């Protein structure tokens, strides 16, 4: 690949003017020539990046003594530098710009520019009281001076122009540097250098005030006052009085101002250890915590979080960063794993660096001796001596006003003014547009795996497995490191499989360090052992929650077991000890257990002998919650919005019930989910549960009938009509035996739908008659709507269109009044269908638009697909190809779940094929032909719906004329996946780019 960009050669052009003139490229010096030739380059370098006019160069070098051929000389000098730079692979650095020249230099190429940058950095650090950093920057700046500035050009006018500000600025920089050194606690060692500066600059009062300060700090108060008298005499000799700064210093010395003493602690603090490994994925947290420490507004910050989340490593990084950036010294203490209250004060005093003979003194006394400069105390691993750490930290904060404390603990200290910063697990999933390799958890795994076994290379499939492993251990850095250590032995696939028992797999017996960090079981067991008996028991019981939970949920399930007060205390204890993970963004706080903690707690629950009881309590709680929601078929998906948070808990309850509970309990729970699960597009999952329930032969008759009804409907929606009929006829017989008229209507209406699909109209007629008759006496609006809907479908399919229209309008009214918005949306789509059969496409279009609007509110797949299908067919009848394609795209890509069937896919694909033919769009034509082939491979008997024959019959005949079409094997899953893919392509890749709004389609 090529481009118009040509990279510059490697060598960096540097020019030095703070002393003798030097020009280098890389390590090589360039031949400079005579003084004027060097002066030309110096003037261009001083204004690098800007055009320097010839007149300015002439005035700056020759002044008034300008020779007649000066411009020719100037051009010769420039030509010399162009040749020299070209030979050094730095060609084109000097350009002619109008009547002048411009030199291009790399940033920092001129020593004077670097000098000013370093001064700015130093003065910023000085203002922030990072005295050691400031002094270091000042030293770097002073080191650039190799003599007098521009000393090779004395006598030339530009020398005077440029040095007029450089020399006074250099003196001020020396004074600023001395302030930094004094701020860093220096004293006696500054006396000699300051005496030298006073001798060089006898009238610079700032140097004399600094000398007095250094003398006083060295214990030489008399000499400091004598120095003031000498300064005043020298100033009087030239006719001026001592200035306010010098007089103020005299008063401070006389009054023995304590601020003149060193603010730095007299002790050598225990510095944080150098980290052995890199920190991955925590830069934002490090920056925030360093900022908190430097500002000092929150003097106590506690990092909390579950074991293994990386609190200690984060604190260590912050400690080293604070120290390296010069914000303040750091005293670091790691509380031993085996420690009692007496150890804490000794350990903190040792971290402060006090002599061993002083370490048993009260920490408050030591804190008062720490000086007045900021100091960061880091206390790592406080949870097992929580109370003692709290007492010690309270004492030192009270008696050392400049002290800041950073604590790591699974439990906050609970002191006033404490800022708690929860440390979250590492992110395991890639954001949109992000590579999985860049995800912090995956990056950590790869880095640690490569440390354990060099030369490893991970391809994209490996990285995908690594992502799953990281999720399997909750993104805990310790667990990721332990897993990475075993990846070389087990391999990634085997490691992923063994994560079912992650507590034992994620361990490394040879890992150095404390026992509590050698396996996940040890990490969690350590925290568990610090809990009270009530908290331990409650944690075990919470293991039945697969998803999140609130305190109210826990009280509803176990309030009778512990009592409200003990339960609240235990719950808050679990929260304080970081055994619960708070879920973000909830008005009512919700929590969850990390998968690792949940596995551990589940083992404890089994040890208590409470596994069955806890799961039965969860099942009863789910059942009560679903019943309380009062979900009604046809009322739309939004009625269940408040329950969606509990989906994982519901799944856990169902799966446990199917494996362990009685068949009736499992079936009752599964049946109660029918309305909710169907509204949310989870038909296939519910169907599998129903099948498992029906495998039990001793299920109660009433319960079994509903299970068969629901499973029969699910099969019918997926075009598995024979299986559906068998179940529905069985359910119908049981409802008749139980004289359950509402159940009979449910079964009959579903059988009618199957009969219509099979064109078995004569069988359907008496069923409709019986269903409508029974529904008239039903108290359920849902039952009445189901019977009317069956009657409407049969009438329309028989082309009894007036009857169908009257029934549909009656059904819309009934559904609207009852708030059954899904029934309303589907029936509006039926009215569009009926209008098409009546050869009234404009009316069909209007009904379809109304159906789309109501379906958007219902938000169920069945209503949305029906509405957009009729909108597509109405547009087909009206010749609006592009609007029709938008409608098909919206139906195919609706994201509610498994709401498509092979027949509904075909019903959308066929008009799309007509649209493609009308527009001459070969891309769509090819894609839809492929989809139809897959659909026919699922079911060769599938064909055009009777209502659509006039619109799409010819295209279907044309596309299925090849005898070889549709003979490959495929499943309805293949058809639905193909339909979704086509819908997404239409939405995002085809030129329309989006689904229609009703106003766009109504053109």
N, C-alpha and C positions, 0 to 999 in steps of 0.2 A: 504494500500500500504506500502511495506517495501523497504528498501534499505540498502546498506552496510555502510551508514553513521550513526554514533551514536553521537548525540549531547552531548556536555559537560554539566555538572551540572551548575546551575545558578550562584554559588558563584564565584567572581572574586578574584584571588590571587594577593595580593599587598604586596610589600616589601618596607620598609622605612629605609633609611640609612643616611639621612640628619639629624642627631641627634642620639638618642639611637635606637638600632636595634628593628624593629617591623615587624611581619609577620601576615597578616590577610587573611581570606577567607570570603568575605561578611563582616559582622559586628563582626565576631568571631576572637579573637586572637589565634594564634597557640602556643603551648608550645615550647619554643626555646631551652632550655637546657643550657649547659655551653658555655663559650666564644668560644672555638674552634669549637664546634658543630654549633654555630651561624655563625662563620666565614666561614665554608664550604658553608653554604647556601648563605651567602652574596657574596662570590666569584662567585658562580654559577649564582646568580641573576645579578651581574654586567656584565656577558657575556651571558645573557639569549638568547637561540636560537643557541648558538655556543657550540661546545664541548670544555670543559676545561680539559686538560690532568691532570692525577693524579700528575705528577711531578710538574706542575704549582701550584696546590692546596697545595702540601706539602711545596714547597718553599715559598709560600705566607703566610702560617700560622706558620710553625715551623722554617723556615729559616735554619740556620746552626745547630740548636739544634734539629736535627731529631732523634727521638727515633727509636729503632730497629723494633718495631711492628707498625710503623706509618701507613702502608697500611691497616693493620687490623683495626686500630682506624678509619681511613678514611672510611672504608666500614661500620663500626658500625654507624658512624655519618650519612652517606647516608641512611642506612637502617632506622634510626630513622625518617628522613625527609620523606621517602617514606611512612612509617606507619602513620605519623601524617597527611600527605596530603591525604592519602587514607581515613582516618577517617573523613576528611573534604570534602569528595566527590570530591577530586581533584587527583585521582589516575593516575598513568602513567605520571606524570609531570616530573619525573627524569628518564632519560634513560641512560643506559650504552652504550657508543659509543667508540668502540675500547679500547684504554687505558685511557679513560676519561669518563666524565659525561656531560650530557646536560640537562638543565632545560628549560622546556617550560613555558612561561609566556604570559599572555594576553598583548596586546599593552597598554603601559602606566602603567603597573603594578609596575614598579620601580620608586620611587620618583625622583631619579637622572635623569632618562630619561624624566620624565614629566618636570622637571626643565629646561632642555636644550631645549625642545620643546617650552615652554613658553618664554624663552629668545629669541629664533629665531623669534617667532611671535611678540614679543615686539620690537625687533630691526627693523623688517620689517616695522611695524607701525611707528616707529620713523623716519626711512628713508623717509617714505611717508608723514611725518609731521602730522600724526594722533596722536597728543601728548597725548590726554586724553586716547585713547585706549592703546597706548604704556605704559603709566604710570600704567594703570590697569593691564596689563599683567606682568609688572615688579613686581607689588605688589603681584600678584598671585604666581609668582616664588619665591619671598622672603618668602612668607608665608609657603612654604614647609620646610624651615629650622627650626628645633626644637632644635637645638644645633649645635655642631661642627660635621662636616661630619665624619661618621664612628667612632664616639667617643668611641664606645665599643671595638674597635680593635687597640687602640694606642699601639705601641710596636711591632705589627706584621708587617712583611715586606710589605704585600699588602696594608696596611694602607697608608704607605708612597707613594707607587706607585699611588694610586688612588687620594689622596688629593693634589698631587703636582700641579695639574691644577685646581682643584675645588676651592681652597681658593683664588688664584689670580683672577680667573674668577668671583668669587662672588664680589670682590671689584670693578671690571670693571662694573658689572651689577648694583651696587649701583650708580656708576657715570653716567651710561646711564639713569638710572631711574631719576636722578636729572636733566639731560638734558631734559627729557620728561616733567617733572614738570615745568621747566623754560619755555619750549616751549608752555606749556598750559597756561602761564600767571602768574604762581605763583611767589612770591617774598619774602615778609617779613616773611611768615610762614616757609620758608626754612632755615632761618638764624640759628636758634637753632640746628636743625638736622645736618646742615653742619658743625657747630662748633664742634659738637660731632665727626663727621667723621674725621675732621682735627686733633682732639686730638688723635684719634685711629691710624690715618695714616698720621703722620706729614710730611712725604716726598712725599706724593701723590699730585703732583702739580695740577691735575685736580680738586680735591676737593677744593683746595685753590682758583683756578680761578672761580669755581662755587660759592664759598662763596662771593668773590668780586662782582660777577654779582648780587647775591641776595641782598647784602647790597646796591649796587647802585640803584637797582630797588626799594628799600625801601626808597629812598631819603637820603641815608647815604653815600654820595660820599667820605667824609673824612675817614669814617671807612673803606671803601673799599680800599682806598690807604694805610691806616695804616695796614690793613690785608696783603697787598702786602709786606710792609716792614718787617712784622713779618715772612712771608714766606721766604723772601730773607735771613734774619738773620739765620733762622733755617737751611737753605741749606748751607750757608757759613760755619756754624759751623762744617759741615761734609765734607767741602772742595769742594763744587760744587756751580755753579752759577744757578740762576733761569733760567728755560727753556723757549723756545720761546712762548709756550702757555700762561704762566704766564706773561711774558713781554708784549705780545700782549694785554692781558686783562688790564694791567696797562695803556697802551696807549689809549685804547678805553674809559676807565674811565676818563682819563685826557681830552680827546677830546669830552667827553659827546656824544658818538656814539648813535644816536637815535635808532639803532637796539637793544640796550640793554634794551630799555623800553619794556613794555609788548605789544605784537602784538595783544592782544585780545581786542575786543571792550569793552568799559567801561559799556555798556548798557546790560540789561538782555533782550534778544530778545524774541519775542512772538513765542514760540515753536509750532510746528505743533500739531494739536489734535490727540489723539489716534484713529485709525480707529475703527469703530463699527463692521464692517463685514470684512470677509477675501477677499483677492484679488484673482480672479481665472483667469488663462490663460494668465497672463501678465509677467511671470517671466523673459522672455528674454528681454522685453522692460525695466523692472526695472533695470536689470543688465547693459544694455546699457546706460541708463540715469544716473545711479550712476557713471558709468565710465566717462561719459562726464563731470559730475559735479566735480569729483575728479581730472581729468586731467586739467581742466580749460582752455583747448584750445578754446573751444566754450563757451564764457562767457555768451551768451544769447541763451537759448533754449526755443522755443515756441511749446507747444503741441497743435496741431490743429486737428479738426475733427468735425463731425456733433454733434448736441446736443444728449446727452444720450449715447455717445460712451465710456464714462468712463475716460475722461481727468482728471477730478478733483480727482477721486479715485486713478488713476495712479500717479499723482503728489504727493498726500498725502503719498503714499507708498514709493516713491522715497525720499521724505523729511525725513520720519522716518528712512529709511534705511541709508541715508547719516549720520544722527545724531547718530544712534545706532552703526554704524561701525566706528564712530569717525573721519570721513573725515573732518568735519567742523561743526560749529554751523549752525542752520537753523533759519531764520526769516520768519514767515508764515503769509500771509494776504489773506483773502477771500474778494473780492470786493462785497459789498452788492448789492442785486438785484435792489434796488432803490438807485441810486447814481448819482452824477454829477461830473464834473471835479474837483471841490474843495475838494471832499471827498478823492480822490486818494492819494494825497500827505500826508494828515493827516493819512490815513490808513497805508501807507508805513512807515512813521515816527513812528507810534505806533508799527508796527511790529518790527522795529529796537529796540524798548524798551526804547526810550528816555522819559524823564519825561514829564508829561502832559503839563507843562508850556512851553516846548520847541517844541511842535508838530507843531506849525504854522511857525517854522523857515523853510527856503528853504531846500529842500531835499539835495541839493548839499552841504550845510554847514554840515548837519548831516552826510552825506556820508564821508566827510573828517575826521570825528571824529570816524569812525568805527574801527580804528586800521588797522594793516597790515596783520593780519592773514586771511585766507580764510573764507568767509561767503556766505551761499546760501540763497538768497531771493526768496521765492516762492509767486507768485501773481496768485491767482486762480480766473478765471471768468472775463476776461478783455474785452470781446467783446463789451459790451454796453457802455464802457468808453474808447474805443480803443485809441483815440487820446491822452487823458490825461495819460493813462498808458504808451504809447509810450514816451511821453515827460519826465515823471518821471524816467522811466527805463534808458533812454538816459543820464539823469543827474547823476544818482547814479553810473552808469558804468564808466562815465567819471571821477568822483571824488573819486572813491574807487577802486584801481587797483586790489585788491584781491577779489572783489565781483563777484559772479556768480548769474545769475538770471534764474529762471525757471517759465515760464508763461503758463497758460492754457487759450486758447481763440479760438473761432471759426474763428477768423481772425488773421493772423500773424501781428506783429507790423510793419514790413517793415523797420527795422533799419539795418544799415550796420553791417555785422558780425552775423546777426541773423541766427541761425540754426533751420529750421522748421522741426518738427518731426510729421508727420501725425499719428494719432491714429486710427487704423482700427477696424471695428467691430470684435467680436469674431468669431472664426471658428465654423461652424455649421455642417460640414460634416466630417465623419471619413475618414482618410487616409487609404491606403491599409494596411491591417493587424492590424488596430487600432479598439478598441472597441468604439462603439458610446458613451458609458458612460464616456470615457476618453476625449471626445471632449469638449473644454472649455465652449462653450455655453450651452451644455447639462449639464455639471458638475455644472455650475452656477445655472441653473434652479432647478436642484434637490436639491442643497444645500439650496437655498432660500426657496423652497417649504417646505422642512423639518423644516426650522426655523419657518415658519408661522403655520405649523401643524405637531407636532411631531408624530413619529410613522409611517410615510408614507413609504410604500415599493413599488418600481416601478419595474415591470417585464420588459422583453425585448420588448413586444409590447407597453407598456407605454413609454419606452425610445424612441422607434421609433416615437411615436406621439410627444414627447417632442422635438425631432430633427426637426420635421416639424413646430412646433410652433416657435422654435428659428429661423428657416429660414424665417418664415412668418413675423417676426419682425426685419429682417435684421441682426440678431446677435448683436443688440444693448444691452449692459448690463442693462441699465435702463429699457428698454422695457421688457427684460427677467425677471427682478426682479418684475416689475409690473404684468406681466403675471403670474408668479409663485405665487404671492400673491392672485390671483383670481382662481388659479387652485383648491384650496381646496373647493371653493364654487360651481364653475361651473363644475368641472371635466375636465379631459384632452380632451376628445372627443368634448364636448360642447365648450370648449375654442377654440379648433382648428376650429370648424365650424364658430364661431363668429369672427374670425380674418378677415373675409371679410371686416368688418368695424373696423379695428384695432385701429384707432385713438381714438375711444371712449371706446372700450373694454379694451385696455391696459391702465388702469388708476386705481389709488387707492386713493379715496378721503381722506382717513385717513392718508396718507403717510406724515411723518414729513418732514420739510424742506421748501425750497422756492417753491412758486406757480409754477414756470417755470418747476419744475421737478415732478409734480404730475400726469401728463398724457403725452402721446406722443403728443397729440394735443397742450398742453402747451409748450412742449419742442420745437416743430417745429415752433409754432406760435411766440415764443420769438425770434428765429432767423429770421423769416420772417419779423417781425416788425422792424428789424435793417437794412433792405435793402432799397435801393432807389426804386422809383416808377417803373423805367425801369427794374430793376432787378426783382422786384416782378412780373411784367407782363411776363417777359421772363421765369421765373421759372414756372409760370402757363402754358405757352405754351409748355415747355419741357415735361410736363406730358404725352404728346401723345407718347413719345418714351418709348416703353416697354423694349427695349434693350439699347445698348450703342449708343453714338453719338459723333461726333467731332464738332469742331467749324465750319468747312466748311459745314457740314450738316445743322447746325442751320442757317448759312448765306444763304444757298440755299433755305431754306424754309421760313425764316422770314426776310431776308435782306431787302425786300421792305417795311416791316411794321415798322421797327425801323430805318433803315439806317445803313450803315456799321460801322460808328464810335460809335453811341449810342449802337448798338448791341454788339460790341466788349467790350465796357466799362461795359455793364451790365453782359456779360458772365464772364469777369474777376472778377467782383464783386462777382458773385455767387461762383466762384472758391475760392476766398479769404475767403469767409464766410463759407466755408466747406459745402455748399449746394449741391455741385457736388462731386461725388466720382470718382476719377481717376482709370481707369482700368490698370492693370499692363502689362508690356511687349509689348507695342505698339510703333512703330516708330512714327506714327502720334498720338498725344495724344487723347485718347478716354475717355469719361466720362459716368456716368449713374446717375440716381436718385435712392436713396434707396427707396424701396417699400413704406415705411412710408412717406417719403417726397413726393413721386409721388402721393400718395393718397391725401395728403394735397393740393398739387399743382393742382390736378384735380378738387378739390372742388373750389379752387380760380378761375380756368378757367371757371367753370360753372357760378360762380358769376359775371364774366366779360362778360358773354354771348358769349364767343368765342369757345365753345366746338366744334360745327359743323365746323366752319371755320378752326380751327387748325387740325382737323382730315382730312378734305378734302385736306388741304395742304400736310399732310403726305402721303395720298393716291397718290396724283399727283407726289410727290417726289419719292415714291417707283416705280410708273409706269415708270417714266422717267429713273430711275436707271436701271431697268430691261431691258428696250428697248435699253439703251445705251450699255449694256453688249453684246447685239447681240447674245444671246445664240442660238446655232443651235442644233437640234436633231442629235444625233450621234457623236457630237464632244467631248463627254466625260465629266466627272464631274469637271475636273480641271479648265475648262473655268469659273466656278462660284466660285472659291476659294475666290476671293476678295469680293464677295457678302455675304459669309457665316456669316460675322460679323453682318449682318443686318437681320438675320432670325427672331429674336424676334420682331423687328420693322415691318417686313413684315406681320407677323402673326397678330400683333395688327391692322395694316391697313386693312387687309382682314376681320377680325372679326367685326371691327367697320363698314366696308362697307356693310357686309352682314346684319347687324342689322339696319343700319341707312341710307345708301346711296341708290341711285337708282339702280334698278336691272341691268341695263346696265353697270353702273360704277363698281359694284361689280363683274359682270361677266368678264368685260374687264381686271380688275386687276387679277382675278383668272386665266383666260386664259393665261395671259402674263407670269404666273409662271410655266406653264406646263413643259417646257424643263428643267428648273432649278430644280423643285421639283422632277421630275421623275429621273433625273440624280443623285440626292442625296437620292433616295430611300424613298421618302415621298408620295408614290402613294395613300395610303389610306387616308391621310389627305387631299390631293388635291381632291380626289374623293368626300369626304364629302362636301367640299366647292362647287364643281361643282353641286352636288345634290341640295344644298341650292339655288344656282343661278337658277337652272332649275325649282324650285318651283314657280317662278314668271311667270305668263302666258303672261305678256306684254313685254317680253324681245325682243330686236331687232333680226330679223331673222338671219342676218349674225353672230351676236355674239352668238346666241343660237346654231347655227350649230357647231361652234367650241367647245362650252361647251359640247354638246352631243358627238362629236367625242372624246374628251379627256376622258370623263367619260366612254364611250364605250370601249376605249382601256384599261382603268384601270380595268374594269370588266373582259375583256378578259384575262388580265394577271393573274387574280385570278381565272380563270376557270369558271366564271359566264357567260357562253357563250350566253345563251338566252337573258339575260339582256343586254349584250354587243351588240348583233345583233340588238335588237330593237332600241337602240340609234344610232348605226352606219347607219342603213337603213334610219332613220329619218334625220340624218346629211347629208347623201348622196343625199336625195331628195332636201334638201335645197341648197346644193352646186350646184346641177344641175339647180335649178330654178334661181340661181344667176349667172349661167355660170362661176362658179369658178372652173376651171379645176384642179388647184392644190389641192383644197379641195376635189374634186372628187377622185383624185388619193389617197389622204390620207385615205379617207373612204373606197375605194375599197381594198387597200392593207391590211387594218385592217380586213375587212370582209373575205379576202382570208385566213388570219391566222386562223380565227375562223372556216372556212370551212374545212381547213386541219385538225384541231383538231377534228372536227366532222366527218372526212372522207367523206365529201360532195364535192367530187372532181369535179363532173359535174357542180355544181353551181359555183365553183371557176374558171373554165376555161375561160368563157367569161369575168369575172371580171379582170383576169390577162391580157387578151388580150387588154381590154379597158384601163387599167391602164398603161400598157407599151406604148400604142399608144399615150395617152395624155402626158405622161412623156417626150416623145422625144422632144416635143416642149416647155417644161418647162425650165425656167431660173434657177430653184432651183435644186442644186445638191442633196439636201435632198429628194426632190420629186422623182428624177430619181432613187436614191438608194432604196427608199421604193418600187417602182414598180418592180425593178430588184429583190429585196429580196422576194417579193411575188411570182414572176415567179420561182425563185430558189426553194422555198419551195414546190410549187406545183409540179414541175418537179421531185424533189427528192422523194416526197411522192408517185408519180405515177411510180417510178422506171425508169423514163426517165433520166438515170444518166448522159449520155453524155451531154444532154441539160442542166441539172442542173449544171454540172461541168463548162461548158462554161459560163453560166450566172453568177455563183459564182465568177469565175476568173475576169470577166468583172466588177462585182460589187466591188471586192477588189480594182481593179485599180481605179475605179471612186471614191470610198470612200477615198482611200489613197491620191489621187490628191486633193480632196476637203478638206482634214483634218478632215474627219468624222470618228474618230478613233473607236468609238463604233460600227458603221456599219462594219468597217473593221474587228474588233475582232470577232463580231458575224458571219460574213461571213466566216472567217477562220475556225470557229467552224463548220459551215455548210459544208465546204470542208472536214473536218475530218469525218463528218457524211456520206457524199457522198462516201468517200474512204472506209468506213466500208461496205457500201452497195455494193461496188465493190469488196468486199472480199480482200481488201488490208490494213490490220491492221497496217503495218509499216508506210505506207503513212498517214493513219489516225492519228497515233501517232505524226508524224512530224507536220501535220497541227494543231493538238491540242496544241502542244507546242508553235507554233507561235501564236495561239489564246490566250494562257495564257499570253504570253509576252505583246501583244497589249492590252489585257484586263486589265493588271496591270497598264498600262498608262491611259487607259480610266477611270478606277476606278469607274465603274458603276456596280450595282448589276447584271443587266441583262447580261452584257458581261462576267463578272467574272463567274457567275453560268453556263452560256452556255459553256465557255471554259473548266472549270474544269469538267463539266459533260462529255463532249466529251473525255477529257483526261482519265477519269475513265473508260469509255466504251472502249477506245482504249487499255488501260491496261488490261481490262477484256478479250478482244479478243486475246491479246498477252500472257495471263496467268500470268500477273505480279500483284499478289494480293496485296502485301503491298504497291506498288506504287499507285495502284488503290484506296486503302483505304485513302491514303494521299490526293489524289485528291478529293474524296468525302468529307473528313473532311474540306478541304479548301472551297469547295462550300457551305457546310451547315453552316459554321461559319463566312461567309463573313459579315462584320459589316456595311453595308451601309444602312440598313433599311429593308423595307418589299418587298424584291425582289424575294421571293419564293412563289410558288403557290402549291396547293395539287398535281397537275400533275408533276411539276418539282421536288417536294419532292419524289414522287413515282419513278420518273426516276432516282434519285440518290440512293434511298433505295434499289431498286431491284438489281443492280450490287453489292451493299454492302452485300446483303444477299448471293450472289454467292461467294464473296470473303470470307465471314465468313465460308461458307460450305467448300471451298477449303482449308482454313487454319485450319479447325476444331475448330474455335474460338467460343465457346458457349456464351461468354459474348456479342459479337457483334450480334450474331444470335438472342439472346433473345431481345436485344434492338431494332434491326431493325424490328423484327416481331411485336413488340408492336407499333412501328411507322407506319407500313403499316396498321395495324388494325385501327389506328386513321384516316389515310388518307382515307381508304375505308368507314369509318363512315361518312366522309364528303360527299362522292359521290360514291355510289355503282357502278355507270356506268363507273367510271374511270378504265383505263386498261393500257396495255403495248403499248408504241408507236410502230407503224409499223416498224420503222427502228431498233428497239431493240428486236424484237420478237425472233430472232434466238439465242440471247445471254441470255436473261432473261425470256423467255416465260415459260420454264419448272419450274423454281423456283417460278414464280408467280402463276402458276396453283397449285403447291404443297402447297403454303402458303394460298391460298384462297379456298381450297377444303372443308374446314369446313363451313357448311351453317350458323353457328352462327356468323361467322366473319363479323365484320363491321356493325352490326345492332344497336350498341349503337349510340346515337346522338353525333355529334361533329361539330365543325366549322373549317373553314380554318385557323383561328387564332390558334386553338389547334394544327393543323397539323404543322404549321410553328413554333410554340413554341417547339413542340416535335423535329422537325428537328434541330432547333438551339441547343437545349440541347444535342442532339446526336452528333452534330458537335463539340461542346465544349468538350464533353467527349472524343471524338476521338483525339482532339488536345492536351488536357492536362492530361488525365488520362490513355489513352491507351498507349501501349509501344512505338508507333512511336513518340508521343510527339510534332510533328510539321507538318506543311504543306510542300509539296514538292517544290523544285525549278525545273525549266525546266531541268537543267543539271542532277539533281538526277533522274528524271523520265526517262531520255534518256539513259537507260543502255542496 
